[in-house]
Structures are given as structure tokens and as C-alpha cells.
Amino acid sequence: MPAVHVRNVSEEAVARLKQRAADNGRSYEAELRIVIEEAALAPTARKRRQIDWPPPPPVSYSGPIDRDLFYPDEYDDE
């Protein structure tokens, strides 16, 4: 199995990963393996199925139009 060496990781990130490992009952190294594998596999898990939805029905309205709904008068103080 290949080895990975990562430089310039902030002390805060290392501390949080160590705490995460402890919270999960794993070693720091085991936790790092899981984080790397999850990150590497995430794009394939995010693929979405294409669904061919039927087009929406046409919309028509023949009733009166209340223009105040579309163009409210902002100067009613007069």
C-alpha cells in the first residue's frame, strides 16, 4: 500500500483530527485513512440519477389581473 506524507497541515486541523479519532475510538492513522477514503469516494457518491420528468402542463389564466400584486404602490403616504 502506498504511503502519503502531507506537509503544512495546521496544528488546529491536526488537533481536531486527533480528537475526532479519539471520539470514534480509532487511532489517528486509522481516522486519517477513513477521511482520505471518504474524500476520494465522495464524487462518485454524489452522482445524481437523471430523471426524465414529464414537462409541466401549460399555464393559462383568463381572469382579471390585480396590478397591485405585481406593481405595488410604495408611496401610499400621500
DSSP file (Angstrom, degrees, kcal/mol; ACC not computed):
  #  RESIDUE AA STRUCTURE BP1 BP2  ACC     N-H-->O    O-->H-N    N-H-->O    O-->H-N    TCO  KAPPA ALPHA  PHI   PSI    X-CA   Y-CA   Z-CA
    1    1 A M              0   0    0      0, 0.0     2,-0.0     0, 0.0     0, 0.0   0.000 360.0 360.0 360.0 135.5    0.0    0.0    0.0
    2    2 A P        -     0   0    0      0, 0.0     2,-0.3     0, 0.0     0, 0.0  -0.312 360.0-131.9 -68.5 152.2    1.4    3.4   -0.9
    3    3 A A        -     0   0    0      2,-0.0     2,-0.4    -2,-0.0     0, 0.0  -0.772  14.4-153.3-101.9 150.3    2.4    5.9    1.9
    4    4 A V        -     0   0    0     -2,-0.3     2,-0.5     2,-0.0     0, 0.0  -0.987   6.3-167.7-126.3 133.1    1.3    9.5    1.9
    5    5 A H        -     0   0    0     -2,-0.4     2,-0.5     2,-0.0    -2,-0.0  -0.984   8.2-166.3-120.7 121.8    3.2   12.3    3.6
    6    6 A V        -     0   0    0     -2,-0.5     3,-0.3     3,-0.0     2,-0.2  -0.927   5.4-162.5-113.3 127.9    1.3   15.6    4.0
    7    7 A R        +     0   0    0     -2,-0.5    -2,-0.0     1,-0.2     0, 0.0  -0.649  61.6  26.8-104.4 162.4    3.1   18.8    4.9
    8    8 A N        +     0   0    0     -2,-0.2     2,-0.5     1,-0.2    -1,-0.2   0.834  68.9 159.0  59.6  41.2    1.9   22.2    6.2
    9    9 A V        -     0   0    0     -3,-0.3    -1,-0.2     1,-0.1     5,-0.0  -0.809  46.1-109.7 -90.3 133.5   -1.2   21.0    8.0
   10   10 A S     >  -     0   0    0     -2,-0.5     4,-2.1     1,-0.1     5,-0.2  -0.231  16.1-123.6 -64.6 151.7   -2.3   23.4   10.6
   11   11 A E  H  > S+     0   0    0      1,-0.2     4,-2.5     2,-0.2     5,-0.2   0.857 112.9  56.3 -62.2 -34.7   -2.0   22.5   14.3
   12   12 A E  H  > S+     0   0    0      2,-0.2     4,-2.5     1,-0.2    -1,-0.2   0.917 106.5  48.8 -64.2 -43.1   -5.7   23.1   14.7
   13   13 A A  H  > S+     0   0    0      2,-0.2     4,-2.4     1,-0.2    -2,-0.2   0.910 112.4  48.5 -63.6 -41.7   -6.6   20.6   12.0
   14   14 A V  H  X S+     0   0    0     -4,-2.1     4,-2.5     2,-0.2    -2,-0.2   0.927 111.6  49.7 -63.8 -44.3   -4.3   18.0   13.5
   15   15 A A  H  X S+     0   0    0     -4,-2.5     4,-2.3     1,-0.2    -2,-0.2   0.905 111.9  48.1 -61.7 -41.8   -5.7   18.5   16.9
   16   16 A R  H  X S+     0   0    0     -4,-2.5     4,-2.7     2,-0.2    -1,-0.2   0.896 111.6  49.5 -67.5 -39.0   -9.3   18.3   15.6
   17   17 A L  H  X S+     0   0    0     -4,-2.4     4,-2.4     2,-0.2    -2,-0.2   0.895 110.9  49.9 -66.1 -38.7   -8.5   15.1   13.7
   18   18 A K  H  X S+     0   0    0     -4,-2.5     4,-2.3     2,-0.2    -2,-0.2   0.905 112.5  47.6 -64.7 -40.4   -6.9   13.6   16.8
   19   19 A Q  H  X S+     0   0    0     -4,-2.3     4,-2.8     2,-0.2    -2,-0.2   0.908 110.9  51.2 -66.6 -40.9  -10.0   14.5   18.8
   20   20 A R  H  X S+     0   0    0     -4,-2.7     4,-1.7     2,-0.2    -2,-0.2   0.901 109.9  50.4 -61.3 -41.0  -12.2   13.0   16.1
   21   21 A A  H  <>S+     0   0    0     -4,-2.4     5,-2.9     2,-0.2     4,-0.4   0.927 111.7  47.3 -62.5 -45.2  -10.2    9.8   16.2
   22   22 A A  H ><5S+     0   0    0     -4,-2.3     3,-1.1     1,-0.2    -2,-0.2   0.909 110.2  52.6 -63.4 -41.7  -10.5    9.6   19.9
   23   23 A D  H 3<5S+     0   0    0     -4,-2.8    -1,-0.2     1,-0.3    -2,-0.2   0.836 113.1  44.8 -62.2 -32.4  -14.2   10.3   19.8
   24   24 A N  T 3<5S-     0   0    0     -4,-1.7    -1,-0.3    -5,-0.2    -2,-0.2   0.409 114.3-116.5 -93.2   1.7  -14.6    7.4   17.3
   25   25 A G  T < 5S+     0   0    0     -3,-1.1     2,-0.3    -4,-0.4    -3,-0.2   0.831  75.1 119.4  69.5  32.2  -12.4    5.0   19.2
   26   26 A R      < -     0   0    0     -5,-2.9    -1,-0.3    -6,-0.2    -2,-0.1  -0.807  67.7-100.3-123.5 164.8   -9.8    4.8   16.5
   27   27 A S     >  -     0   0    0     -2,-0.3     4,-2.3     1,-0.1     5,-0.2  -0.403  37.2-110.2 -75.6 162.8   -6.1    5.7   16.1
   28   28 A Y  H  > S+     0   0    0      1,-0.2     4,-2.3     2,-0.2     5,-0.2   0.910 120.3  50.8 -59.1 -43.8   -5.1    8.9   14.5
   29   29 A E  H  > S+     0   0    0      1,-0.2     4,-2.1     2,-0.2    -1,-0.2   0.909 109.8  49.0 -63.5 -43.0   -3.8    6.9   11.5
   30   30 A A  H  > S+     0   0    0      1,-0.2     4,-2.0     2,-0.2    -1,-0.2   0.892 110.8  51.2 -63.9 -39.4   -7.0    4.9   11.1
   31   31 A E  H  X S+     0   0    0     -4,-2.3     4,-2.5     1,-0.2    -2,-0.2   0.910 108.5  51.3 -64.9 -41.7   -9.0    8.1   11.2
   32   32 A L  H  X S+     0   0    0     -4,-2.3     4,-2.6     1,-0.2     5,-0.2   0.895 107.6  53.4 -62.7 -39.6   -6.9    9.7    8.6
   33   33 A R  H  X S+     0   0    0     -4,-2.1     4,-2.6     1,-0.2    -1,-0.2   0.925 110.3  47.2 -59.9 -43.7   -7.3    6.7    6.3
   34   34 A I  H  X S+     0   0    0     -4,-2.0     4,-2.7     2,-0.2     5,-0.2   0.915 111.7  50.1 -65.2 -43.4  -11.1    7.0    6.7
   35   35 A V  H  X S+     0   0    0     -4,-2.5     4,-2.2     2,-0.2    -2,-0.2   0.924 113.5  46.1 -61.4 -44.5  -11.1   10.7    6.0
   36   36 A I  H  X S+     0   0    0     -4,-2.6     4,-2.3     2,-0.2    -2,-0.2   0.923 113.8  47.8 -65.8 -44.4   -9.0   10.2    2.8
   37   37 A E  H  X S+     0   0    0     -4,-2.6     4,-2.0    -5,-0.2    -2,-0.2   0.905 112.0  49.6 -65.0 -40.9  -11.1    7.4    1.6
   38   38 A E  H  X S+     0   0    0     -4,-2.7     4,-1.4     1,-0.2    -1,-0.2   0.911 112.1  48.4 -62.9 -41.4  -14.3    9.3    2.2
   39   39 A A  H  < S+     0   0    0     -4,-2.2    -2,-0.2    -5,-0.2    -1,-0.2   0.881 112.7  48.4 -65.9 -37.5  -12.9   12.3    0.3
   40   40 A A  H  < S+     0   0    0     -4,-2.3     4,-0.3     1,-0.2    -1,-0.2   0.831 117.1  41.1 -72.6 -31.4  -11.8   10.2   -2.6
   41   41 A L  H >X S+     0   0    0     -4,-2.0     4,-1.6    -5,-0.2     3,-0.5   0.607  91.4  88.7 -92.0 -12.6  -15.1    8.3   -2.9
   42   42 A A  H 3X S+     0   0    0     -4,-1.4     4,-1.7     1,-0.2     5,-0.2   0.875  80.6  57.3 -58.1 -43.6  -17.4   11.3   -2.4
   43   43 A P  H 34 S+     0   0    0      0, 0.0     4,-0.4     0, 0.0    -1,-0.2   0.885 108.4  47.1 -59.2 -36.6  -17.6   12.4   -6.0
   44   44 A T  H X4 S+     0   0    0     -3,-0.5     3,-0.7    -4,-0.3    -2,-0.2   0.856 110.9  51.9 -72.0 -32.1  -19.0    9.0   -7.1
   45   45 A A  H 3< S+     0   0    0     -4,-1.6    -1,-0.2     1,-0.2    -3,-0.1   0.780 105.3  57.5 -71.7 -25.2  -21.5    9.0   -4.3
   46   46 A R  T 3< S+     0   0    0     -4,-1.7    -1,-0.2    -5,-0.2    -2,-0.2   0.542  75.0 120.1 -84.0  -6.3  -22.7   12.5   -5.3
   47   47 A K    <   -     0   0    0     -3,-0.7     2,-0.4    -4,-0.4    -3,-0.0  -0.350  55.6-145.1 -59.7 135.6  -23.6   11.4   -8.8
   48   48 A R        -     0   0    0     -2,-0.0     2,-0.2     1,-0.0    -1,-0.1  -0.820  11.3-116.1-107.1 143.5  -27.3   12.0   -9.3
   49   49 A R        -     0   0    0     -2,-0.4     2,-0.5     1,-0.1    -1,-0.0  -0.524  28.0-124.6 -71.3 140.6  -29.7   10.0  -11.4
   50   50 A Q        -     0   0    0     -2,-0.2     2,-0.5     2,-0.0    -1,-0.1  -0.778  26.8-163.2 -85.4 127.3  -31.2   11.8  -14.3
   51   51 A I        -     0   0    0     -2,-0.5     2,-1.4     2,-0.0    -2,-0.0  -0.955  15.1-141.6-114.5 126.4  -34.9   11.6  -14.2
   52   52 A D        -     0   0    0     -2,-0.5    -2,-0.0     3,-0.0     0, 0.0  -0.692  27.0-170.7 -87.6  90.6  -37.0   12.3  -17.2
   53   53 A W        -     0   0    0     -2,-1.4    -2,-0.0     1,-0.1     0, 0.0  -0.518  28.4-107.1 -78.1 148.2  -39.8   14.2  -15.7
   54   54 A P        -     0   0    0      0, 0.0    -1,-0.1     0, 0.0     0, 0.0  -0.450  45.6 -95.8 -68.7 151.5  -42.8   15.0  -18.0
   55   55 A P        -     0   0    0      0, 0.0    -3,-0.0     0, 0.0     0, 0.0  -0.344  46.7 -99.0 -65.5 151.1  -43.0   18.7  -18.9
   56   56 A P        -     0   0    0      0, 0.0     3,-0.1     0, 0.0    -3,-0.0  -0.325  44.7 -96.9 -67.7 154.0  -45.3   20.8  -16.8
   57   57 A P        -     0   0    0      0, 0.0     2,-0.0     0, 0.0     0, 0.0  -0.346  48.1 -92.6 -68.1 153.5  -48.7   21.5  -18.1
   58   58 A P        -     0   0    0      0, 0.0     2,-0.5     0, 0.0     0, 0.0  -0.353  39.2-136.0 -65.6 148.1  -49.2   24.8  -19.9
   59   59 A V        +     0   0    0     -3,-0.1     2,-0.3     2,-0.0     0, 0.0  -0.913  29.7 165.3-110.6 128.5  -50.5   27.6  -17.7
   60   60 A S        -     0   0    0     -2,-0.5     2,-0.4     0, 0.0     0, 0.0  -0.997  12.0-175.1-140.9 147.0  -53.2   30.0  -18.8
   61   61 A Y        +     0   0    0     -2,-0.3    -2,-0.0     2,-0.1     0, 0.0  -0.983  10.3 176.3-143.2 126.8  -55.3   32.4  -16.8
   62   62 A S        +     0   0    0     -2,-0.4     3,-0.1     2,-0.0    -1,-0.1   0.310  50.2 103.0-114.7   8.6  -58.2   34.4  -18.3
   63   63 A G  S    S-     0   0    0      1,-0.2    -2,-0.1     0, 0.0     2,-0.0  -0.151  83.5 -66.2 -82.9-178.0  -59.4   36.2  -15.2
   64   64 A P        -     0   0    0      0, 0.0     2,-0.5     0, 0.0    -1,-0.2  -0.332  46.9-130.8 -68.5 151.2  -58.8   39.8  -14.1
   65   65 A I        -     0   0    0     -3,-0.1     2,-1.0    -2,-0.0     3,-0.1  -0.913   6.1-147.5-107.0 124.6  -55.3   40.9  -13.2
   66   66 A D    >>  -     0   0    0     -2,-0.5     3,-1.7     1,-0.2     4,-0.6  -0.790  10.6-166.5 -90.7 100.7  -54.8   42.8  -10.0
   67   67 A R  H >> S+     0   0    0     -2,-1.0     4,-3.5     1,-0.3     3,-0.6   0.744  80.2  70.8 -63.8 -23.7  -51.9   45.1  -10.9
   68   68 A D  H 34 S+     0   0    0      1,-0.2    -1,-0.3     2,-0.2    -2,-0.0   0.782  92.5  58.8 -64.6 -24.7  -51.3   45.9   -7.2
   69   69 A L  H <4 S+     0   0    0     -3,-1.7    -1,-0.2     2,-0.1    -2,-0.2   0.855 118.4  29.3 -69.8 -32.8  -49.9   42.4   -6.7
   70   70 A F  H << S+     0   0    0     -3,-0.6    -2,-0.2    -4,-0.6    -1,-0.1   0.796 134.2  27.9 -96.8 -33.6  -47.3   43.0   -9.4
   71   71 A Y  S  < S-     0   0    0     -4,-3.5    -1,-0.2     2,-0.0    -2,-0.1  -0.625  78.3-169.5-130.0  73.2  -46.7   46.7   -9.1
   72   72 A P        -     0   0    0      0, 0.0     2,-0.8     0, 0.0    -4,-0.1  -0.352  28.2-116.6 -68.0 143.7  -47.5   47.8   -5.5
   73   73 A D        -     0   0    0      1,-0.2     3,-0.4    -2,-0.0    -2,-0.0  -0.710  27.8-172.9 -81.1 113.6  -47.6   51.5   -4.9
   74   74 A E  S    S+     0   0    0     -2,-0.8     2,-0.2     1,-0.2     3,-0.2   0.520  74.7  66.3 -85.2  -5.4  -44.8   52.2   -2.5
   75   75 A Y    >   +     0   0    0      1,-0.2     3,-0.8     2,-0.1    -1,-0.2  -0.386  52.5 133.8-115.0  54.9  -45.9   55.9   -2.0
   76   76 A D  T 3   +     0   0    0     -3,-0.4    -1,-0.2     1,-0.2    -2,-0.1   0.453  51.8  88.1 -80.1   0.0  -49.2   55.5   -0.2
   77   77 A D  T 3         0   0    0      1,-0.2    -1,-0.2    -3,-0.2    -2,-0.1   0.623 360.0 360.0 -75.3 -12.2  -48.3   58.1    2.3
   78   78 A E    <         0   0    0     -3,-0.8    -1,-0.2     0, 0.0    -2,-0.1   0.478 360.0 360.0 -73.7 360.0  -49.6   61.0    0.2
